[in-house]
Amino acid sequence: MFFLLSGGILIFIIYYYAYPMWVAMGLSNWLTDRIIRNFYLSGTMDARIPPRLVCLLFASLFALVRSGNSKHTDWKAIAGLIGSGLALFFGSCLMPPGVVFVIAMLAGYLLYLFGAIALGRLYRSFDGNLPDYWDTFPQCEKLIENQDSINIPMTYQYKGHLHKGYINVVSPQRGTMVLGTPGSGKTKSIYGPYIRGMIQKAYSLCVYDYKAPDLTELVLNELLDNYDCYEVKPKMYVVNFDDPLHSHRFNPIHPRYLEDPIDSTEIAELILKNANRGEEKNSDFFTLSARCYVDLLIWFLKIYKKGKYCTFPHLIELMGQDYRDVFDILTRYDELEVKRNTFMDAMKDKAFEQLQGQIASARVPLNRFSSKTLYWILSGDDFSLDINNPEEPKIVCIANNPRRQSIYGTTLALMMSQLFKQVNVPGKMHSGILIDELPTIYLKGLDNLIDTGRSNKIAVVLGAQDKSQLVRDYDTKESNVIFNTVGNVFAGSVKGETAENLSKSFGKVEKESRSLQQGDTSEHLTISYQLKDVLPPDKIEALSQGSFCGYVADTYKQKIHPKVFCGEIDAGEPPRNNSHVPKLIDLSEVQMRLLVEQNYRRIRQEVANFVQEELNRG
């Protein structure tokens, strides 16, 4: 109806003002002459603007009523269509009545109509034509910031309308857990805003990139966009075992990390724990023997020639030497007496089969690390792990590969555990540690880092697909401690027990329930109030990609109400830059392979030489 009225008025306006042209074209008769003459004498059409306004009014009503709904409309495109349409439509007043006038009127009307329809779709998408199933509750619509906060815009539905709000993580130092099945949008919706927010607030960063280079390139481009946010410009380091041309080198057992014999014991435990994922039994005799043997060799390399050969590749090669030669050397160092006592009784009793079994339990899981590329990266020392040093801030990205996670995960876990010790000290700058797919590596003392790191301005972000996955790869007690320690939780679509536990943590709210009973002569409406879950498990399981629920922690100074949220995350625009990690060594791939080969042979020769040298000296 509105469209017919608007179109009829438009046709009459064009016909009236361009009537001489229609007469010349033979498109007139006595009836049209009489109608045009009567309108001319009445003066109704003397003012050119009002008829046009009436025409656009009916067109606008049509667009609003018949436009449908869609959130995916560009505001700039809408403004361009409406603006250009109005300019042509009203600008035709200044044109002589002719073909150009007709074209301008029609083009202006159509452009305005398309723009109005697009605007109507956008308006209706924010109006009350939304399913009640996704109705939630009042949420925080105020932006609450501080020098450490991460603020993520979102859209949520309440009482049939869409509202804009903010997820205000005002205390990221209390830890963040991100859950979501594959494809739920964790990287774009959560990790992206976290990385952007941390870089914009001059955090030092360590990012574990399980599916490299996704997060690594995101960090690089956000850093390029926001480099001026740092007073002291940070250096970025990348560790990637798959690509030595684009990777820095580091030594996870550098002597600087071995201040006390207990440090080598912890490193040995961590190495074997990750190397034997899913197989290790903590109480097994041979497992404990393997730890002791690795511990013994690490501390020997630490004290031998002031740690000249104290690298992970040298440790692997030393483990491959004849154990009788190795023990012959170890017995000459009094500092190793306590650590070697586990094996000396077997040596004295000539229980060589037992001793071979003890040593094999260490050799077998670590033999897989005999890789030329691993040897190259793990034998260098391009940077230290004190990323939050105010004088030399660093941004470190650690890449893994899902196809080789059992190999790479051990060394990366070793590196990150050393990093935890370096950053968790007072008096440093604020730092962020983001770990995607946490269950793929075992990190000792993670719960302690979240607990004690808060006072040292460390914000830990942990990602997993589901809580059951973490229980499987850690254990029930440890995973429960981690979950109960974090103060901020983001959950996309998760299933089963995880969804049920989250639903319980969100609490219950009193909701109105109506029941209408109809009889032959009367109707009876019953209204009751029941306590129902704020977010039932079925809603959490059905969350769309990019939609998350959860809760945030607040502080004494900045209270947040309500803390619970559920809505679609607005991840913002991607970084302006689209750069890739540059080559760090100016060599061709052939030259790099030759250099890696030479390094591999050098390490093997060095170990063989110093073993023989020690035996000759004895």
C-alpha positions as CSV (number, residue, x, y, z in Angstrom):
1,M,0.0,0.0,0.0
2,F,2.7,2.5,1.0
3,F,4.8,1.6,-2.0
4,L,1.8,2.1,-4.4
5,L,1.1,5.5,-2.9
6,S,4.8,6.5,-3.1
7,G,5.2,5.2,-6.6
8,G,2.0,6.9,-7.8
9,I,3.1,10.3,-6.3
10,L,6.5,9.9,-8.0
11,I,4.9,9.2,-11.4
12,F,2.6,12.2,-11.1
13,I,5.5,14.5,-10.1
14,I,7.6,13.4,-13.1
15,Y,4.6,13.7,-15.4
16,Y,3.6,17.1,-14.1
17,Y,6.9,18.9,-14.2
18,A,8.0,17.4,-17.5
19,Y,4.6,17.7,-19.1
20,P,5.9,19.7,-22.2
21,M,8.2,16.8,-23.0
22,W,5.4,14.3,-22.8
23,V,3.2,16.5,-25.0
24,A,6.0,16.6,-27.6
25,M,6.3,12.9,-27.4
26,G,2.6,12.4,-28.0
27,L,2.0,11.1,-24.5
28,S,-1.0,13.4,-23.7
29,N,-4.7,13.9,-24.5
30,W,-7.6,16.1,-23.5
31,L,-8.0,14.3,-20.1
32,T,-4.3,14.8,-19.0
33,D,-4.5,18.4,-20.3
34,R,-7.5,19.1,-18.1
35,I,-5.9,17.4,-15.0
36,I,-2.6,19.2,-15.4
37,R,-4.4,22.6,-16.0
38,N,-6.5,22.2,-12.8
39,F,-3.4,21.4,-10.7
40,Y,-1.7,24.4,-12.2
41,L,-4.5,26.7,-11.5
42,S,-4.9,25.5,-7.9
43,G,-1.2,26.1,-7.1
44,T,-0.8,22.8,-5.4
45,M,2.3,21.9,-7.2
46,D,3.9,25.4,-7.1
47,A,6.1,24.4,-4.1
48,R,8.4,21.7,-5.5
49,I,9.6,20.3,-2.2
50,P,6.4,19.2,-0.3
51,P,5.2,16.8,-2.9
52,R,8.6,15.2,-3.0
53,L,8.6,14.9,0.9
54,V,5.2,13.2,0.8
55,C,6.6,10.7,-1.8
56,L,9.6,9.9,0.4
57,L,7.5,9.6,3.5
58,F,5.4,6.8,2.0
59,A,8.6,5.2,0.6
60,S,10.1,5.3,4.1
61,L,7.1,3.7,5.7
62,F,7.2,0.9,3.1
63,A,10.9,0.3,3.8
64,L,10.4,0.2,7.6
65,V,7.4,-2.3,7.4
66,R,8.6,-4.6,4.6
67,S,12.4,-4.6,5.0
68,G,12.9,-7.8,7.1
69,N,15.9,-7.8,9.5
70,S,19.7,-8.2,9.2
71,K,22.6,-7.2,11.5
72,H,25.1,-7.5,8.7
73,T,24.7,-4.1,7.1
74,D,27.3,-1.4,6.6
75,W,26.5,2.0,8.1
76,K,28.7,3.8,5.6
77,A,26.9,2.0,2.7
78,I,23.5,3.1,4.1
79,A,24.6,6.7,4.5
80,G,26.0,6.7,1.0
81,L,22.8,5.4,-0.6
82,I,20.5,7.7,1.3
83,G,22.7,10.8,0.9
84,S,23.2,10.4,-2.9
85,G,19.5,9.5,-3.3
86,L,18.4,12.7,-1.5
87,A,20.9,14.8,-3.5
88,L,19.6,13.6,-6.8
89,F,15.9,13.6,-5.9
90,F,15.8,17.2,-4.6
91,G,18.6,18.4,-6.9
92,S,16.3,17.7,-9.8
93,C,14.3,20.8,-8.8
94,L,17.1,22.9,-10.4
95,M,17.1,20.9,-13.7
96,P,15.1,21.8,-16.8
97,P,12.1,19.5,-17.5
98,G,13.6,16.9,-19.7
99,V,15.3,13.5,-19.9
100,V,18.0,14.4,-17.4
101,F,15.3,15.6,-14.9
102,V,13.5,12.3,-15.3
103,I,16.6,10.2,-14.9
104,A,17.7,12.2,-11.8
105,M,14.3,11.8,-10.2
106,L,14.1,8.0,-10.8
107,A,17.8,7.4,-9.8
108,G,17.4,9.5,-6.6
109,Y,14.2,7.8,-5.6
110,L,15.6,4.3,-6.1
111,L,18.9,5.0,-4.3
112,Y,16.9,6.5,-1.3
113,L,14.6,3.5,-1.3
114,F,17.4,1.0,-1.3
115,G,19.1,2.9,1.5
116,A,15.9,3.1,3.5
117,I,15.3,-0.6,3.1
118,A,18.8,-1.3,4.4
119,L,18.3,1.0,7.3
120,G,15.0,-0.6,8.1
121,R,16.6,-4.0,8.2
122,L,19.3,-2.8,10.6
123,Y,16.6,-1.1,12.8
124,R,14.4,-4.2,12.9
125,S,17.4,-6.4,13.8
126,F,17.8,-4.4,17.0
127,D,14.0,-4.3,17.7
128,G,11.7,-6.8,19.3
129,N,11.3,-9.3,16.6
130,L,13.8,-11.7,18.2
131,P,13.2,-15.3,19.5
132,D,12.5,-15.5,23.3
133,Y,14.9,-18.5,23.5
134,W,18.0,-16.2,23.4
135,D,16.6,-13.7,25.9
136,T,19.1,-13.3,28.7
137,F,19.2,-10.7,31.5
138,P,20.4,-7.1,32.2
139,Q,24.2,-6.9,31.7
140,C,26.9,-4.3,32.1
141,E,26.6,-1.6,29.5
142,K,29.2,0.8,31.1
143,L,32.8,0.9,29.9
144,I,35.0,0.4,33.1
145,E,38.7,0.8,32.4
146,N,42.0,1.0,34.3
147,Q,45.7,0.7,33.3
148,D,45.5,-3.1,33.2
149,S,42.0,-3.8,32.1
150,I,40.8,-5.7,29.0
151,N,37.5,-4.3,27.7
152,I,35.6,-6.3,25.0
153,P,32.4,-4.9,23.4
154,M,29.5,-7.2,23.0
155,T,25.8,-7.4,22.0
156,Y,23.2,-9.2,24.1
157,Q,19.4,-9.7,23.9
158,Y,17.1,-8.8,26.7
159,K,13.2,-8.5,26.6
160,G,13.2,-8.9,22.8
161,H,15.7,-6.2,22.1
162,L,19.4,-6.2,21.3
163,H,21.6,-4.0,23.6
164,K,25.2,-2.9,23.5
165,G,27.4,-3.8,26.5
166,Y,31.0,-4.4,27.6
167,I,32.8,-7.3,29.2
168,N,35.1,-5.4,31.6
169,V,38.0,-7.6,32.7
170,V,39.3,-5.0,35.2
171,S,41.4,-7.6,37.0
172,P,43.1,-9.8,34.4
173,Q,45.8,-10.6,37.0
174,R,43.3,-12.9,38.7
175,G,43.5,-15.3,35.7
176,T,41.3,-16.0,32.7
177,M,40.0,-19.4,31.5
178,V,38.7,-19.6,27.9
179,L,36.6,-22.7,26.9
180,G,35.0,-23.6,23.6
181,T,34.7,-26.5,21.2
182,P,36.7,-26.2,17.9
183,G,35.2,-23.5,15.7
184,S,33.5,-21.6,18.6
185,G,35.5,-18.5,17.9
186,K,38.1,-18.4,20.7
187,T,40.9,-16.9,18.6
188,K,39.0,-14.1,16.9
189,S,36.6,-13.2,19.8
190,I,38.8,-13.7,22.9
191,Y,42.5,-14.1,22.1
192,G,42.4,-11.3,19.6
193,P,40.9,-8.6,21.9
194,Y,43.1,-9.8,24.7
195,I,46.3,-9.5,22.7
196,R,45.2,-6.1,21.3
197,G,44.3,-4.8,24.7
198,M,47.5,-6.0,26.3
199,I,49.7,-4.5,23.6
200,Q,47.8,-1.2,23.7
201,K,48.4,-1.1,27.5
202,A,52.1,-1.9,27.1
203,Y,52.2,-5.4,28.5
204,S,55.2,-7.7,28.0
205,L,53.8,-10.9,26.5
206,C,54.4,-14.6,26.1
207,V,52.0,-16.4,23.7
208,Y,51.9,-20.1,23.2
209,D,50.7,-20.6,19.7
210,Y,49.5,-24.2,19.3
211,K,48.4,-23.8,15.7
212,A,51.2,-21.5,14.5
213,P,51.4,-19.0,12.9
214,D,47.8,-17.8,13.7
215,L,48.5,-16.1,17.0
216,T,52.1,-15.2,16.2
217,E,51.1,-13.1,13.2
218,L,48.3,-11.6,15.1
219,V,50.7,-10.5,17.8
220,L,53.2,-9.2,15.2
221,N,50.6,-7.1,13.4
222,E,49.0,-5.7,16.6
223,L,52.5,-4.8,17.8
224,L,53.2,-2.9,14.5
225,D,49.9,-1.1,14.9
226,N,50.5,-0.1,18.5
227,Y,54.2,0.1,18.9
228,D,54.1,3.7,20.2
229,C,52.1,2.5,23.2
230,Y,55.4,1.4,24.8
231,E,57.8,3.9,26.5
232,V,60.6,1.4,26.2
233,K,60.2,-0.4,22.9
234,P,59.9,-4.2,23.3
235,K,61.7,-6.7,21.1
236,M,59.8,-9.6,19.7
237,Y,61.1,-13.1,19.6
238,V,59.7,-16.2,17.9
239,V,60.5,-19.8,18.5
240,N,59.5,-22.2,15.7
241,F,61.1,-25.6,15.4
242,D,59.5,-26.2,12.0
243,D,61.3,-23.2,10.4
244,P,64.8,-22.3,11.7
245,L,65.1,-19.4,9.2
246,H,62.2,-17.6,11.1
247,S,63.1,-18.7,14.6
248,H,65.2,-17.4,17.4
249,R,67.3,-19.9,19.5
250,F,67.1,-20.5,23.2
251,N,68.6,-22.8,25.8
252,P,66.1,-24.1,28.3
253,I,68.8,-25.5,30.7
254,H,71.2,-22.6,30.5
255,P,73.4,-22.4,33.6
256,R,71.6,-19.1,34.6
257,Y,68.5,-21.1,35.3
258,L,70.3,-23.6,37.5
259,E,71.1,-21.7,40.7
260,D,70.5,-24.7,43.0
261,P,70.6,-28.5,42.7
262,I,66.8,-28.6,43.2
263,D,66.4,-26.7,39.9
264,S,67.9,-29.5,37.9
265,T,65.5,-31.9,39.8
266,E,62.5,-29.9,38.8
267,I,63.7,-29.7,35.1
268,A,64.2,-33.5,35.0
269,E,60.7,-34.1,36.4
270,L,59.2,-31.7,33.8
271,I,61.1,-33.3,30.9
272,L,60.0,-36.8,31.8
273,K,56.4,-35.8,32.6
274,N,56.0,-34.3,29.1
275,A,57.9,-36.9,27.3
276,N,55.8,-39.7,28.9
277,R,52.4,-38.1,28.5
278,G,49.7,-40.6,29.3
279,E,52.2,-43.3,30.2
280,E,54.0,-42.2,33.3
281,K,53.3,-43.6,36.7
282,N,54.7,-41.4,39.4
283,S,55.4,-44.3,41.8
284,D,57.1,-46.5,39.2
285,F,60.7,-47.5,40.1
286,F,62.1,-47.0,36.7
287,T,60.3,-43.7,36.1
288,L,61.8,-42.4,39.3
289,S,65.2,-43.7,38.2
290,A,64.9,-42.0,34.9
291,R,64.2,-38.7,36.6
292,C,67.2,-39.2,38.9
293,Y,69.5,-40.0,35.9
294,V,68.4,-36.9,33.9
295,D,68.8,-34.8,37.0
296,L,72.3,-36.1,37.6
297,L,73.4,-35.4,34.0
298,I,71.9,-31.9,33.9
299,W,73.8,-30.9,37.1
300,F,77.0,-32.5,35.8
301,L,76.7,-30.3,32.6
302,K,76.1,-27.3,34.8
303,I,79.3,-27.7,36.8
304,Y,81.5,-29.1,34.0
305,K,83.8,-26.4,32.6
306,K,81.4,-23.7,34.0
307,G,78.4,-24.9,32.0
308,K,80.1,-24.7,28.6
309,Y,78.2,-27.7,27.3
310,C,75.0,-27.2,29.4
311,T,72.4,-27.4,26.6
312,F,69.5,-29.7,25.9
313,P,71.2,-31.3,22.8
314,H,74.4,-32.0,24.8
315,L,72.2,-33.6,27.4
316,I,70.6,-35.9,24.8
317,E,74.0,-36.8,23.3
318,L,75.6,-37.5,26.8
319,M,72.7,-39.8,27.6
320,G,73.5,-41.8,24.5
321,Q,77.1,-42.5,25.6
322,D,78.2,-45.8,27.2
323,Y,76.7,-45.6,30.7
324,R,79.9,-47.2,32.2
325,D,82.1,-44.5,30.8
326,V,79.6,-41.8,32.0
327,F,79.5,-43.2,35.5
328,D,83.3,-43.5,35.5
329,I,83.4,-39.7,34.9
330,L,80.6,-38.8,37.3
331,T,82.3,-40.6,40.3
332,R,85.1,-38.0,40.1
333,Y,82.9,-35.1,41.1
334,D,82.1,-34.8,44.8
335,E,79.2,-32.4,44.1
336,L,77.3,-35.2,42.4
337,E,77.5,-37.6,45.3
338,V,74.0,-37.3,46.5
339,K,72.5,-37.4,43.1
340,R,74.4,-40.4,41.9
341,N,73.9,-42.5,45.1
342,T,70.7,-44.0,43.5
343,F,72.9,-45.8,41.0
344,M,76.1,-46.5,42.8
345,D,74.7,-49.4,44.9
346,A,73.7,-51.1,41.6
347,M,77.2,-50.4,40.3
348,K,78.9,-51.9,43.4
349,D,76.7,-54.9,43.4
350,K,77.2,-55.4,39.6
351,A,73.5,-55.3,39.1
352,F,74.0,-54.2,35.5
353,E,70.7,-55.4,34.2
354,Q,68.9,-53.3,36.7
355,L,71.1,-50.4,36.0
356,Q,70.6,-50.7,32.2
357,G,66.8,-50.8,32.8
358,Q,67.0,-47.6,34.9
359,I,69.0,-45.8,32.3
360,A,66.9,-47.1,29.4
361,S,63.8,-45.6,31.0
362,A,65.4,-42.2,30.5
363,R,67.0,-42.9,27.1
364,V,63.9,-44.3,25.4
365,P,61.6,-41.3,25.8
366,L,64.4,-38.8,25.1
367,N,65.8,-40.4,22.0
368,R,63.0,-38.9,20.0
369,F,64.5,-35.5,20.6
370,S,67.6,-36.3,18.5
371,S,66.6,-33.9,15.7
372,K,68.9,-31.7,13.7
373,T,66.5,-28.8,13.8
374,L,65.9,-29.2,17.5
375,Y,69.6,-29.3,18.2
376,W,70.0,-26.0,16.2
377,I,67.4,-24.0,18.1
378,L,68.0,-25.5,21.5
379,S,71.8,-25.0,21.5
380,G,71.7,-21.2,21.1
381,D,70.9,-18.4,23.5
382,D,69.4,-15.4,21.6
383,F,67.4,-14.0,24.5
384,S,66.7,-14.4,28.2
385,L,63.2,-15.3,29.6
386,D,62.8,-12.2,31.9
387,I,60.2,-10.8,29.5
388,N,58.9,-8.3,32.0
389,N,62.2,-6.6,32.6
390,P,61.3,-2.8,32.5
391,E,64.6,-2.0,30.9
392,E,64.3,-4.7,28.2
393,P,60.6,-5.7,27.7
394,K,60.0,-8.7,25.4
395,I,57.2,-10.2,23.4
396,V,57.8,-13.9,22.9
397,C,55.7,-16.2,20.7
398,I,56.3,-19.9,21.1
399,A,55.0,-22.0,18.2
400,N,53.9,-25.6,18.3
401,N,52.7,-28.0,15.6
402,P,49.8,-30.4,16.3
403,R,51.5,-33.1,14.2
404,R,54.6,-33.0,16.4
405,Q,53.2,-31.8,19.7
406,S,54.6,-34.8,21.7
407,I,58.2,-33.8,20.6
408,Y,57.9,-30.0,20.6
409,G,55.7,-29.8,23.7
410,T,58.4,-31.1,26.0
411,T,60.9,-28.4,25.2
412,L,58.3,-25.7,25.0
413,A,56.9,-26.7,28.4
414,L,60.4,-26.6,29.7
415,M,60.9,-23.1,28.3
416,M,57.6,-21.8,29.7
417,S,58.3,-23.2,33.1
418,Q,61.6,-21.4,33.2
419,L,59.8,-18.3,32.0
420,F,57.3,-18.5,34.9
421,K,60.2,-18.4,37.4
422,Q,61.8,-15.4,35.7
423,V,58.7,-13.3,35.5
424,N,57.1,-14.1,38.9
425,V,59.3,-11.7,40.9
426,P,58.3,-8.3,42.4
427,G,59.2,-5.0,40.9
428,K,58.7,-5.8,37.2
429,M,56.3,-4.4,34.6
430,H,52.9,-6.0,34.0
431,S,53.0,-9.0,31.7
432,G,50.6,-11.4,30.0
433,I,51.0,-15.1,29.5
434,L,48.5,-16.5,26.9
435,I,48.4,-20.3,26.5
436,D,46.2,-21.6,23.7
437,E,45.2,-25.3,24.0
438,L,46.7,-25.8,27.5
439,P,46.2,-29.6,27.6
440,T,48.8,-30.0,24.9
441,I,51.6,-29.3,27.3
442,Y,52.2,-30.0,31.0
443,L,53.2,-27.0,33.0
444,K,54.2,-27.6,36.5
445,G,53.1,-25.0,39.1
446,L,50.6,-23.2,36.9
447,D,48.1,-22.8,39.7
448,N,50.8,-21.3,41.8
449,L,51.6,-18.8,39.1
450,I,48.0,-17.7,39.0
451,D,47.9,-17.4,42.8
452,T,51.2,-15.6,43.5
453,G,51.6,-13.9,40.1
454,R,48.6,-11.6,40.8
455,S,50.7,-9.4,43.1
456,N,53.5,-9.3,40.5
457,K,51.1,-8.0,37.8
458,I,51.0,-11.2,35.8
459,A,47.8,-11.9,33.7
460,V,47.5,-15.6,32.8
461,V,45.1,-16.6,30.0
462,L,44.4,-20.3,29.6
463,G,42.6,-21.9,26.7
464,A,41.0,-25.4,26.4
465,Q,38.2,-27.0,24.4
466,D,36.6,-28.5,27.4
467,K,37.3,-29.2,31.1
468,S,37.3,-32.9,30.5
469,Q,40.2,-32.5,28.1
470,L,42.2,-30.8,30.8
471,V,41.3,-33.5,33.4
472,R,42.5,-36.1,30.9
473,D,45.9,-34.5,30.3
474,Y,46.6,-33.2,33.8
475,D,44.6,-34.9,36.5
476,T,41.3,-34.3,38.3
477,K,42.8,-32.5,41.4
478,E,45.1,-30.3,39.5
479,S,42.6,-29.3,36.8
480,N,40.0,-28.5,39.5
481,V,42.5,-26.3,41.3
482,I,43.2,-24.4,38.1
483,F,39.5,-24.0,37.3
484,N,38.8,-22.8,40.8
485,T,41.7,-20.4,40.9
486,V,40.9,-18.2,37.8
487,G,38.6,-15.3,38.4
488,N,37.5,-14.6,34.8
489,V,35.8,-17.3,32.7
490,F,34.8,-17.1,29.0
491,A,32.9,-20.1,27.6
492,G,31.7,-20.6,24.0
493,S,29.8,-23.7,23.0
494,V,30.8,-26.5,25.4
495,K,29.0,-29.8,26.1
496,G,27.9,-32.1,28.8
497,E,29.4,-31.8,32.3
498,T,31.3,-28.6,31.5
499,A,28.0,-26.9,30.4
500,E,26.2,-28.1,33.5
501,N,29.0,-26.9,35.9
502,L,29.1,-23.5,34.2
503,S,25.3,-23.2,34.5
504,K,25.5,-23.9,38.2
505,S,28.2,-21.3,38.7
506,F,26.0,-18.6,37.1
507,G,23.3,-19.2,39.7
508,K,19.5,-18.9,39.5
509,V,17.0,-16.1,39.1
510,E,13.3,-15.8,39.8
511,K,11.3,-15.9,36.5
512,E,7.6,-15.4,35.8
513,S,5.6,-18.3,34.4
514,R,2.1,-17.9,32.9
515,S,-0.5,-20.6,32.3
516,L,-3.7,-19.9,30.5
517,Q,-6.7,-22.3,30.9
518,Q,-9.7,-21.8,28.6
519,G,-13.2,-23.2,29.2
520,D,-16.5,-23.0,27.4
521,T,-17.5,-19.8,29.1
522,S,-14.4,-18.4,30.8
523,E,-10.6,-18.1,30.7
524,H,-8.3,-18.4,33.7
525,L,-4.7,-17.0,33.8
526,T,-2.3,-18.3,36.4
527,I,0.9,-16.4,37.1
528,S,3.6,-18.0,39.2
529,Y,7.3,-17.4,39.9
530,Q,10.0,-20.0,39.9
531,L,13.7,-20.1,40.4
532,K,15.4,-21.1,37.1
533,D,19.0,-21.2,35.9
534,V,20.3,-17.8,34.7
535,L,21.8,-19.8,31.8
536,P,20.5,-23.3,31.4
537,P,23.0,-25.9,30.1
538,D,21.1,-26.3,26.8
539,K,21.7,-22.6,26.0
540,I,25.4,-22.9,26.7
541,E,25.7,-25.9,24.4
542,A,23.8,-24.1,21.6
543,L,25.9,-20.9,21.6
544,S,26.7,-19.7,18.1
545,Q,30.2,-19.0,16.8
546,G,31.5,-15.8,18.4
547,S,29.0,-15.9,21.2
548,F,30.3,-16.4,24.8
549,C,29.0,-16.5,28.3
550,G,30.9,-16.3,31.6
551,Y,31.7,-14.1,34.5
552,V,34.4,-11.5,35.4
553,A,36.1,-10.5,38.6
554,D,36.1,-7.0,40.0
555,T,38.2,-5.0,42.5
556,Y,37.7,-3.0,45.6
557,K,37.8,0.2,43.6
558,Q,35.9,-0.9,40.5
559,K,32.7,-2.9,41.2
560,I,31.0,-4.6,38.3
561,H,27.3,-5.5,38.4
562,P,26.3,-7.9,37.1
563,K,29.5,-9.9,36.7
564,V,27.8,-12.6,34.5
565,F,27.5,-12.0,30.8
566,C,26.2,-13.8,27.7
567,G,26.2,-12.4,24.2
568,E,27.9,-12.0,20.8
569,I,31.4,-10.6,21.0
570,D,32.3,-7.6,18.8
571,A,35.9,-8.5,18.0
572,G,36.5,-5.2,16.3
573,E,38.5,-4.5,13.1
574,P,41.5,-6.7,12.3
575,P,45.0,-5.2,12.5
576,R,45.8,-2.6,9.8
577,N,49.1,-4.4,9.1
578,N,49.1,-7.8,7.4
579,S,52.8,-8.7,7.9
580,H,54.4,-12.2,8.2
581,V,57.2,-13.2,10.4
582,P,60.4,-12.0,8.7
583,K,63.5,-14.1,8.1
584,L,65.9,-13.9,11.0
585,I,68.9,-15.3,9.2
586,D,70.0,-14.1,5.8
587,L,70.6,-17.5,4.2
588,S,68.9,-19.6,1.6
589,E,67.1,-22.8,2.7
590,V,70.0,-24.9,1.3
591,Q,72.5,-22.9,3.3
592,M,70.4,-23.1,6.4
593,R,70.2,-26.9,6.1
594,L,74.0,-27.1,5.8
595,L,74.4,-24.9,8.9
596,V,72.0,-27.0,10.9
597,E,73.8,-30.2,9.8
598,Q,77.2,-28.7,10.9
599,N,75.8,-27.7,14.3
600,Y,74.4,-31.2,14.8
601,R,77.7,-32.8,14.0
602,R,79.6,-30.3,16.2
603,I,77.4,-31.1,19.3
604,R,77.9,-34.9,18.8
605,Q,81.6,-34.5,18.4
606,E,81.9,-32.2,21.4
607,V,80.2,-34.7,23.7
608,A,82.3,-37.6,22.4
609,N,85.5,-35.5,22.8
610,F,84.9,-34.4,26.4
611,V,83.9,-37.9,27.4
612,Q,87.1,-39.3,25.9
613,E,89.1,-36.5,27.4
614,E,87.8,-37.2,30.9
615,L,88.4,-40.9,30.5
616,N,92.0,-40.2,29.4
617,R,92.5,-37.8,32.3
618,G,91.4,-40.4,34.7
